Amino acid sequence: MSGLANWVMKKRMNAIIAVALCSIIPMLFWLGAAVLGLVVLRKGVKEGIPVLAWGCLPALVLWTVQGDATAFMVLIDTYLLAYVLREKVSWAWVMLLASILAVISSLVQPLLMANILNIVADLIQQILAREEVGDIPSKDVIIQQAVIAMSVMQAYISVAALFLARRWQALLFNPGGLKQEFHQFRLPLPIALILGAMVLVGESLGGGFEILSRAALPALVLPGLALVHGVLALKKIGMVGLVAFYLIGFFVLSLYFANILIMIAVIDSFVDIRGRIQSKPSNFN
C-alpha cells in the first residue's frame, strides 16, 4: 500500500481519483479515507478541501441512490480527525474527538439513513420471530441500538483510516515515527476524566445516553494497549512479550481484558507509568 501512498502524493488529481474510486467501491471507503487523511497530514487542510469535495461526490451519489451515508460520514470524520492530529500532534485529542463525532453521528444518522435503519429493524424482527424468540424488541429499540452501533463503528473506522494514513506518512517521510508515537500515547488527565464521565453517564442513564459510554470506551482501551506496548519497548521485551500479552488477554482474561486496559490507561493518566520507568536510574551507571 505504500506504493498507493507514494502515487497520491505526487499530485492532487491522483489523490482525488483514489478517494473517489475507493468511496464508490463497496467496503473500500476506508482506504479512500486513509488517502484523504494522508493528504491533510502531509499537505495541510487547504490542500485536503478539494480532495474531500471531489472525492466525496461518489459517496454522495451512493447516499442519494441507496440511502447509505456511511462512506460520506467516514470521509468527513477522517478529514476532521486528520486536521486535529496535524494541529495538536496528539492522539489523545484524536480519540476525544472520535468519541464526540460518534455521539454527533448518532443524532444525525436517523435523518440521513432512515430507510436503511427501517429495513434493518424489520429484518431483525423477522429473524427473531422466525427463531421464535419470546420477547421481541420494538422497532424503535432496535433502531436505537443500530444507530449506536453504526455511529461508533463509523467514528473508529475513521480512526483506523487515520492510523493507516499516519503509517504511510511515517514510511514515506519519517520511518519509525508512528511506532514511537504509539509507544508514547497517553491520555492527559483532563481528557481521561471527560471520557470517564461519558462512560459513567452513559452506563448510569442508559437508553439514548448509552451512546456516550459506547463512544468513549474505545478511546480508553487504545491508550491501555499503547501503554503495554510502550512499557515492553522500554524494557526491551520483544515480540515474544507482545504475543504472550495478547494470548493472555484474549484467552485468559477474556471479558475482563478491555476493563483492565481501561483501568491501566486511567491510572497512567494520573501517574505517567512510562515516565516513571524512564526516570529510574540504571543499575549499570
The 8 nearest C-alpha neighbors of each residue, nearest first, counted from 0:
[[1, 3, 2, 4, 167, 5, 163, 30],
 [0, 2, 4, 3, 5, 167, 170, 171],
 [3, 1, 5, 0, 4, 6, 7, 167],
 [4, 2, 6, 0, 1, 5, 7, 34],
 [5, 3, 1, 7, 2, 6, 167, 8],
 [4, 6, 2, 8, 3, 7, 1, 9],
 [5, 7, 3, 8, 4, 9, 2, 13],
 [8, 6, 14, 13, 4, 9, 5, 3],
 [7, 9, 5, 6, 10, 4, 14, 38],
 [10, 8, 7, 6, 5, 11, 13, 14],
 [11, 9, 12, 8, 13, 7, 14, 6],
 [10, 12, 14, 13, 15, 7, 50, 9],
 [13, 11, 15, 14, 10, 16, 7, 50],
 [14, 12, 7, 16, 11, 15, 10, 17],
 [13, 15, 7, 17, 11, 12, 16, 18],
 [16, 14, 50, 12, 54, 18, 13, 17],
 [15, 17, 19, 13, 14, 18, 20, 12],
 [18, 16, 14, 20, 15, 19, 21, 13],
 [17, 19, 31, 54, 15, 21, 16, 20],
 [18, 20, 54, 22, 16, 17, 21, 57],
 [21, 19, 17, 22, 23, 18, 16, 24],
 [20, 22, 31, 28, 27, 24, 18, 23],
 [23, 21, 28, 19, 20, 58, 24, 18],
 [22, 24, 57, 21, 20, 58, 25, 19],
 [23, 25, 21, 27, 22, 20, 26, 28],
 [26, 24, 27, 23, 28, 22, 21, 70],
 [25, 27, 28, 24, 29, 21, 22, 23],
 [28, 26, 21, 29, 30, 25, 24, 22],
 [27, 29, 22, 21, 31, 30, 70, 26],
 [30, 28, 32, 27, 31, 160, 33, 156],
 [31, 29, 33, 32, 28, 27, 21, 34],
 [30, 32, 18, 21, 34, 28, 33, 29],
 [31, 33, 29, 35, 74, 30, 34, 160],
 [34, 32, 160, 164, 36, 30, 31, 35],
 [35, 33, 31, 37, 36, 32, 30, 38],
 [34, 36, 32, 38, 33, 37, 31, 39],
 [37, 35, 33, 39, 34, 81, 38, 164],
 [36, 38, 164, 40, 34, 35, 39, 41],
 [37, 39, 35, 41, 36, 42, 40, 47],
 [40, 38, 43, 47, 36, 44, 42, 37],
 [41, 39, 37, 85, 38, 43, 81, 42],
 [40, 42, 38, 39, 37, 43, 168, 85],
 [43, 41, 39, 38, 46, 40, 44, 47],
 [44, 42, 39, 46, 45, 40, 41, 47],
 [43, 45, 47, 39, 46, 48, 82, 42],
 [46, 44, 47, 48, 43, 49, 39, 42],
 [45, 47, 44, 43, 48, 42, 49, 39],
 [46, 48, 44, 39, 50, 45, 49, 38],
 [47, 49, 51, 45, 50, 46, 52, 44],
 [50, 48, 52, 51, 47, 53, 46, 45],
 [51, 49, 15, 47, 48, 54, 53, 52],
 [50, 52, 48, 54, 49, 55, 53, 47],
 [53, 51, 49, 55, 50, 54, 48, 56],
 [54, 52, 55, 56, 50, 51, 49, 15],
 [53, 55, 19, 18, 51, 15, 50, 56],
 [54, 56, 58, 53, 52, 57, 51, 59],
 [55, 57, 59, 58, 53, 54, 60, 52],
 [58, 56, 60, 59, 23, 55, 19, 61],
 [59, 57, 61, 55, 71, 56, 60, 22],
 [58, 60, 62, 56, 57, 61, 55, 63],
 [59, 61, 57, 63, 62, 58, 64, 56],
 [62, 60, 58, 64, 59, 63, 65, 57],
 [61, 63, 66, 67, 68, 59, 60, 65],
 [64, 62, 60, 61, 66, 65, 59, 67],
 [65, 63, 61, 62, 66, 60, 67, 59],
 [66, 64, 67, 62, 61, 63, 60, 115],
 [65, 67, 62, 63, 112, 64, 68, 115],
 [68, 66, 62, 65, 69, 112, 61, 115],
 [67, 69, 62, 71, 70, 72, 66, 112],
 [68, 70, 72, 71, 67, 73, 153, 62],
 [71, 69, 73, 28, 72, 68, 58, 22],
 [70, 72, 58, 74, 68, 69, 73, 55],
 [73, 71, 75, 69, 74, 70, 76, 68],
 [74, 72, 76, 70, 75, 157, 71, 153],
 [75, 73, 32, 77, 71, 72, 76, 78],
 [76, 74, 72, 78, 73, 77, 71, 79],
 [77, 75, 73, 79, 78, 74, 72, 157],
 [78, 76, 157, 80, 74, 79, 75, 81],
 [77, 79, 75, 81, 76, 80, 36, 74],
 [80, 78, 82, 76, 77, 81, 83, 75],
 [79, 81, 77, 83, 82, 78, 93, 76],
 [82, 80, 84, 78, 36, 83, 79, 77],
 [81, 83, 79, 85, 80, 84, 86, 78],
 [84, 82, 80, 86, 81, 85, 87, 93],
 [85, 83, 88, 81, 87, 86, 82, 89],
 [84, 86, 82, 83, 88, 40, 87, 81],
 [87, 85, 83, 84, 88, 82, 89, 81],
 [86, 88, 89, 84, 83, 85, 92, 90],
 [89, 87, 84, 85, 86, 90, 83, 92],
 [90, 88, 87, 91, 92, 84, 93, 184],
 [89, 91, 93, 92, 94, 84, 184, 88],
 [90, 92, 94, 89, 186, 93, 95, 185],
 [91, 93, 95, 90, 94, 89, 96, 83],
 [94, 92, 90, 96, 91, 95, 80, 97],
 [95, 93, 97, 218, 91, 96, 92, 90],
 [94, 96, 92, 98, 97, 93, 91, 99],
 [95, 97, 99, 93, 94, 98, 100, 92],
 [98, 96, 94, 100, 99, 95, 154, 93],
 [97, 99, 214, 101, 215, 95, 96, 100],
 [100, 98, 96, 102, 101, 97, 103, 95],
 [101, 99, 103, 97, 102, 98, 104, 96],
 [100, 102, 104, 150, 151, 98, 154, 99],
 [101, 103, 99, 105, 100, 104, 210, 211],
 [104, 102, 100, 106, 105, 101, 99, 107],
 [103, 105, 101, 107, 106, 102, 150, 108],
 [106, 104, 102, 103, 150, 108, 107, 146],
 [105, 107, 103, 104, 108, 109, 102, 110],
 [108, 106, 104, 110, 109, 105, 111, 103],
 [107, 109, 111, 110, 105, 112, 104, 106],
 [110, 108, 113, 112, 107, 111, 106, 146],
 [111, 109, 108, 107, 113, 112, 106, 114],
 [110, 112, 108, 109, 113, 107, 68, 66],
 [111, 113, 108, 115, 109, 114, 66, 110],
 [112, 114, 109, 116, 115, 110, 111, 117],
 [115, 113, 117, 116, 112, 118, 66, 111],
 [116, 114, 118, 117, 112, 113, 119, 66],
 [115, 117, 119, 113, 118, 114, 142, 120],
 [118, 116, 120, 114, 115, 119, 121, 113],
 [117, 119, 115, 121, 116, 120, 122, 114],
 [118, 120, 116, 122, 117, 121, 115, 123],
 [119, 121, 117, 123, 122, 118, 141, 138],
 [122, 120, 124, 118, 119, 123, 117, 125],
 [121, 123, 125, 119, 120, 124, 118, 126],
 [124, 122, 126, 120, 125, 121, 127, 119],
 [123, 125, 127, 121, 122, 126, 128, 120],
 [126, 124, 128, 122, 123, 127, 129, 121],
 [125, 127, 129, 123, 128, 124, 130, 122],
 [126, 128, 130, 124, 129, 132, 125, 123],
 [127, 129, 131, 125, 130, 126, 132, 124],
 [130, 128, 126, 131, 127, 125, 132, 124],
 [129, 131, 127, 128, 132, 126, 125, 133],
 [132, 130, 128, 129, 133, 127, 126, 135],
 [131, 133, 127, 130, 134, 128, 135, 129],
 [134, 132, 131, 135, 128, 127, 130, 136],
 [133, 135, 132, 136, 127, 131, 137, 128],
 [134, 136, 133, 132, 137, 127, 124, 128],
 [137, 135, 140, 134, 141, 138, 124, 139],
 [138, 136, 140, 139, 141, 135, 124, 142],
 [137, 139, 141, 140, 120, 142, 136, 121],
 [138, 140, 142, 137, 141, 143, 136, 120],
 [141, 139, 143, 137, 142, 138, 136, 144],
 [140, 142, 138, 144, 143, 139, 120, 145],
 [143, 141, 145, 139, 140, 144, 120, 146],
 [142, 144, 140, 146, 141, 145, 139, 147],
 [145, 143, 147, 141, 146, 142, 148, 140],
 [146, 144, 142, 148, 147, 143, 149, 141],
 [145, 147, 143, 149, 144, 148, 105, 150],
 [146, 148, 144, 150, 145, 149, 210, 105],
 [149, 147, 145, 151, 146, 150, 152, 144],
 [148, 150, 152, 146, 151, 147, 145, 153],
 [151, 149, 101, 147, 153, 104, 152, 105],
 [150, 152, 101, 154, 148, 153, 149, 214],
 [153, 151, 149, 155, 150, 154, 156, 148],
 [154, 152, 156, 150, 151, 155, 73, 149],
 [155, 153, 157, 151, 101, 97, 152, 156],
 [156, 154, 158, 157, 152, 153, 159, 151],
 [155, 157, 159, 153, 158, 154, 152, 160],
 [156, 158, 77, 160, 155, 154, 159, 73],
 [159, 157, 155, 161, 156, 160, 162, 154],
 [158, 160, 156, 162, 161, 157, 155, 163],
 [161, 159, 33, 157, 163, 158, 162, 29],
 [160, 162, 164, 158, 163, 159, 33, 36],
 [163, 161, 159, 165, 164, 160, 166, 158],
 [162, 164, 166, 160, 161, 165, 33, 167],
 [165, 163, 37, 161, 33, 167, 166, 162],
 [166, 164, 168, 162, 167, 163, 161, 169],
 [165, 167, 163, 169, 164, 168, 177, 162],
 [168, 166, 170, 164, 169, 165, 1, 171],
 [167, 169, 165, 171, 166, 170, 172, 164],
 [168, 170, 173, 174, 166, 172, 167, 176],
 [171, 169, 174, 167, 168, 172, 173, 166],
 [172, 170, 168, 169, 167, 173, 174, 5],
 [171, 173, 169, 168, 170, 174, 167, 176],
 [172, 174, 169, 176, 170, 171, 175, 168],
 [175, 173, 170, 169, 176, 172, 171, 177],
 [176, 174, 178, 177, 173, 169, 179, 170],
 [175, 177, 179, 169, 173, 178, 174, 180],
 [178, 176, 180, 179, 175, 166, 169, 181],
 [177, 179, 181, 180, 175, 176, 182, 166],
 [178, 180, 182, 176, 177, 181, 183, 175],
 [181, 179, 177, 183, 178, 182, 184, 176],
 [180, 182, 184, 178, 183, 179, 225, 177],
 [181, 183, 229, 179, 225, 180, 184, 228],
 [184, 182, 180, 181, 185, 179, 229, 225],
 [185, 183, 181, 182, 225, 180, 222, 90],
 [184, 186, 222, 183, 187, 268, 91, 267],
 [185, 187, 91, 268, 191, 190, 188, 222],
 [188, 186, 268, 190, 189, 191, 185, 91],
 [187, 189, 191, 268, 190, 192, 186, 269],
 [190, 188, 192, 191, 187, 193, 186, 194],
 [191, 189, 193, 192, 188, 187, 194, 186],
 [190, 192, 188, 194, 189, 193, 186, 195],
 [191, 193, 195, 189, 190, 194, 196, 188],
 [194, 192, 190, 196, 195, 191, 189, 197],
 [193, 195, 197, 191, 196, 215, 192, 190],
 [196, 194, 192, 198, 197, 193, 191, 199],
 [195, 197, 199, 193, 198, 194, 192, 200],
 [198, 196, 194, 211, 200, 195, 212, 199],
 [197, 199, 212, 195, 201, 196, 200, 202],
 [198, 200, 196, 202, 201, 197, 203, 195],
 [201, 199, 203, 197, 198, 202, 204, 196],
 [200, 202, 209, 212, 208, 211, 198, 199],
 [203, 201, 199, 205, 200, 204, 198, 209],
 [204, 202, 200, 201, 205, 199, 198, 209],
 [205, 203, 201, 202, 200, 208, 206, 209],
 [206, 204, 209, 208, 202, 201, 203, 207],
 [207, 205, 208, 209, 204, 201, 143, 210],
 [206, 208, 209, 205, 210, 143, 204, 201],
 [209, 207, 201, 205, 210, 206, 211, 204],
 [210, 208, 201, 205, 211, 207, 206, 212],
 [209, 211, 213, 208, 212, 147, 214, 102],
 [212, 210, 201, 197, 214, 209, 213, 208],
 [211, 213, 198, 201, 215, 214, 197, 210],
 [212, 214, 210, 216, 211, 215, 209, 151],
 [213, 215, 98, 211, 212, 151, 210, 216],
 [216, 214, 212, 218, 98, 194, 213, 217],
 [215, 217, 219, 218, 213, 214, 212, 220],
 [218, 216, 220, 219, 215, 221, 214, 213],
 [217, 219, 94, 215, 216, 220, 221, 95],
 [218, 220, 216, 261, 217, 221, 222, 264],
 [219, 221, 217, 261, 223, 260, 222, 218],
 [220, 222, 224, 223, 219, 218, 217, 225],
 [223, 221, 225, 224, 264, 220, 185, 219],
 [224, 222, 264, 260, 226, 220, 221, 225],
 [223, 225, 221, 227, 222, 226, 228, 220],
 [226, 224, 222, 228, 223, 182, 227, 181],
 [225, 227, 229, 223, 224, 228, 222, 230],
 [226, 228, 230, 224, 229, 225, 231, 223],
 [229, 227, 225, 231, 226, 230, 182, 232],
 [228, 230, 182, 226, 232, 227, 231, 225],
 [231, 229, 233, 227, 232, 228, 226, 234],
 [230, 232, 236, 234, 228, 233, 229, 235],
 [233, 231, 235, 229, 230, 234, 236, 228],
 [234, 232, 230, 235, 231, 229, 277, 236],
 [233, 235, 231, 232, 236, 230, 229, 237],
 [236, 234, 232, 233, 231, 237, 230, 240],
 [235, 237, 231, 234, 240, 232, 238, 239],
 [238, 236, 239, 240, 235, 241, 232, 231],
 [237, 239, 241, 240, 242, 236, 243, 231],
 [240, 238, 242, 241, 237, 243, 236, 244],
 [239, 241, 243, 238, 242, 237, 236, 244],
 [242, 240, 244, 238, 243, 239, 245, 237],
 [241, 243, 239, 245, 244, 240, 246, 238],
 [242, 244, 246, 240, 241, 245, 247, 239],
 [245, 243, 241, 247, 242, 246, 248, 240],
 [244, 246, 248, 242, 247, 243, 249, 241],
 [247, 245, 243, 248, 249, 244, 250, 242],
 [248, 246, 251, 244, 245, 250, 249, 243],
 [249, 247, 245, 252, 256, 246, 251, 250],
 [248, 250, 253, 246, 247, 245, 251, 252],
 [249, 251, 253, 247, 246, 248, 252, 245],
 [252, 250, 247, 253, 248, 249, 246, 256],
 [251, 253, 248, 256, 255, 250, 249, 254],
 [252, 254, 249, 250, 256, 251, 255, 248],
 [255, 253, 256, 252, 257, 258, 249, 248],
 [256, 254, 258, 252, 253, 257, 259, 248],
 [255, 257, 252, 259, 248, 253, 258, 254],
 [256, 258, 260, 259, 255, 220, 261, 254],
 [259, 257, 261, 255, 260, 256, 262, 220],
 [258, 260, 262, 256, 261, 257, 255, 263],
 [261, 259, 223, 257, 263, 262, 220, 258],
 [262, 260, 220, 264, 258, 219, 259, 263],
 [261, 263, 259, 265, 260, 264, 258, 266],
 [262, 264, 266, 260, 265, 261, 223, 267],
 [265, 263, 223, 267, 261, 262, 266, 222],
 [266, 264, 268, 262, 267, 263, 261, 191],
 [267, 265, 263, 269, 268, 264, 262, 270],
 [266, 268, 271, 264, 270, 269, 265, 272],
 [269, 267, 188, 265, 266, 187, 186, 271],
 [270, 268, 266, 267, 271, 188, 265, 187],
 [269, 271, 267, 272, 268, 266, 275, 274],
 [272, 270, 267, 274, 273, 268, 269, 275],
 [271, 273, 275, 274, 267, 270, 276, 226],
 [274, 272, 276, 275, 271, 277, 230, 229],
 [273, 275, 277, 271, 272, 276, 278, 270],
 [274, 276, 278, 272, 273, 277, 271, 279],
 [275, 277, 273, 274, 279, 278, 272, 233],
 [276, 278, 274, 275, 279, 273, 233, 280],
 [279, 277, 275, 276, 274, 280, 273, 281],
 [278, 280, 276, 277, 275, 281, 274, 282],
 [281, 279, 278, 282, 284, 277, 283, 276],
 [280, 282, 283, 284, 279, 278, 277, 276],
 [283, 281, 284, 280, 279, 278, 277, 276],
 [282, 284, 281, 280, 279, 278, 277, 234],
 [283, 282, 281, 280, 279, 278, 277, 276]]
